[in-house]
Amino acid sequence: MIVTNELLLEHLKAIQSKLVRTDERIGHIEGDTRVIKGHLAGFMQAELHQDAAIASLQARLDRIERRLVSDGG
Protein backbone atom coordinates (compact mmCIF):
# COMPACT_ATOMS: atom_id res chain seq x y z
CA MET A 1 0.00 0.00 0.00
CA ILE A 2 1.34 3.39 -0.93
CA VAL A 3 0.92 6.09 1.67
CA THR A 4 0.52 9.49 0.14
CA ASN A 5 0.33 12.89 1.73
CA GLU A 6 -3.34 13.09 0.76
CA LEU A 7 -4.07 9.80 2.51
CA LEU A 8 -2.23 10.93 5.63
CA LEU A 9 -4.07 14.26 5.59
CA GLU A 10 -7.42 12.46 5.21
CA HIS A 11 -6.71 10.25 8.22
CA LEU A 12 -5.47 13.17 10.30
CA LYS A 13 -8.65 15.13 9.51
CA ALA A 14 -10.77 12.13 10.53
CA ILE A 15 -8.83 11.82 13.79
CA GLN A 16 -9.20 15.54 14.45
CA SER A 17 -12.95 15.34 13.85
CA LYS A 18 -13.26 12.45 16.30
CA LEU A 19 -11.21 14.35 18.88
CA VAL A 20 -13.50 17.37 18.56
CA ARG A 21 -16.59 15.20 19.12
CA THR A 22 -14.92 13.49 22.06
CA ASP A 23 -14.01 16.87 23.57
CA GLU A 24 -17.64 18.02 23.21
CA ARG A 25 -18.88 14.86 24.93
CA ILE A 26 -16.42 15.35 27.77
CA GLY A 27 -17.68 18.93 28.14
CA HIS A 28 -21.26 17.67 28.47
CA ILE A 29 -20.21 15.03 30.99
CA GLU A 30 -18.36 17.66 33.05
CA GLY A 31 -21.48 19.85 33.05
CA ASP A 32 -23.66 16.94 34.13
CA THR A 33 -21.17 16.10 36.87
CA ARG A 34 -21.33 19.67 38.19
CA VAL A 35 -25.12 19.48 38.29
CA ILE A 36 -25.02 16.15 40.13
CA LYS A 37 -22.53 17.56 42.65
CA GLY A 38 -24.86 20.51 43.25
CA HIS A 39 -27.80 18.22 43.88
CA LEU A 40 -25.71 16.04 46.16
CA ALA A 41 -24.65 19.08 48.18
CA GLY A 42 -28.32 20.05 48.53
CA PHE A 43 -29.24 16.57 49.72
CA MET A 44 -26.39 16.60 52.23
CA GLN A 45 -27.51 19.98 53.57
CA ALA A 46 -31.10 18.73 53.89
CA GLU A 47 -29.87 15.65 55.73
CA LEU A 48 -27.90 17.79 58.18
CA HIS A 49 -31.01 19.87 58.82
CA GLN A 50 -33.06 16.74 59.43
CA ASP A 51 -30.40 15.34 61.77
CA ALA A 52 -30.48 18.58 63.79
CA ALA A 53 -34.28 18.47 63.97
CA ILE A 54 -34.22 14.83 65.12
CA ALA A 55 -31.58 15.62 67.76
CA SER A 56 -33.72 18.51 69.04
CA LEU A 57 -36.79 16.28 69.25
CA GLN A 58 -34.77 13.55 70.99
CA ALA A 59 -33.50 16.05 73.57
CA ARG A 60 -37.05 17.29 74.14
CA LEU A 61 -38.34 13.73 74.55
CA ASP A 62 -35.53 12.97 77.02
CA ARG A 63 -36.50 16.02 79.13
CA ILE A 64 -40.17 14.99 79.10
CA GLU A 65 -39.30 11.43 80.13
CA ARG A 66 -37.08 12.70 82.98
CA ARG A 67 -39.94 14.90 84.24
CA LEU A 68 -42.39 12.02 84.06
CA VAL A 69 -40.02 9.72 85.95
CA SER A 70 -39.25 12.33 88.64
CA ASP A 71 -42.94 13.26 89.07
CA GLY A 72 -44.07 9.65 89.19
CA GLY A 73 -41.41 8.35 91.53
C-alpha positions in Angstrom: 0.0 0.0 0.0 1.3 3.4 -0.9 0.9 6.1 1.7 0.5 9.5 0.1 0.3 12.9 1.7 -3.3 13.1 0.8 -4.1 9.8 2.5 -2.2 10.9 5.6 -4.1 14.3 5.6 -7.4 12.5 5.2 -6.7 10.3 8.2 -5.5 13.2 10.3 -8.6 15.1 9.5 -10.8 12.1 10.5 -8.8 11.8 13.8 -9.2 15.5 14.4 -13.0 15.3 13.9 -13.3 12.5 16.3 -11.2 14.4 18.9 -13.5 17.4 18.6 -16.6 15.2 19.1 -14.9 13.5 22.1 -14.0 16.9 23.6 -17.6 18.0 23.2 -18.9 14.9 24.9 -16.4 15.4 27.8 -17.7 18.9 28.1 -21.3 17.7 28.5 -20.2 15.0 31.0 -18.4 17.7 33.0 -21.5 19.9 33.1 -23.7 16.9 34.1 -21.2 16.1 36.9 -21.3 19.7 38.2 -25.1 19.5 38.3 -25.0 16.1 40.1 -22.5 17.6 42.7 -24.9 20.5 43.3 -27.8 18.2 43.9 -25.7 16.0 46.2 -24.7 19.1 48.2 -28.3 20.1 48.5 -29.2 16.6 49.7 -26.4 16.6 52.2 -27.5 20.0 53.6 -31.1 18.7 53.9 -29.9 15.7 55.7 -27.9 17.8 58.2 -31.0 19.9 58.8 -33.1 16.7 59.4 -30.4 15.3 61.8 -30.5 18.6 63.8 -34.3 18.5 64.0 -34.2 14.8 65.1 -31.6 15.6 67.8 -33.7 18.5 69.0 -36.8 16.3 69.2 -34.8 13.6 71.0 -33.5 16.1 73.6 -37.0 17.3 74.1 -38.3 13.7 74.6 -35.5 13.0 77.0 -36.5 16.0 79.1 -40.2 15.0 79.1 -39.3 11.4 80.1 -37.1 12.7 83.0 -39.9 14.9 84.2 -42.4 12.0 84.1 -40.0 9.7 85.9 -39.2 12.3 88.6 -42.9 13.3 89.1 -44.1 9.6 89.2 -41.4 8.3 91.5 
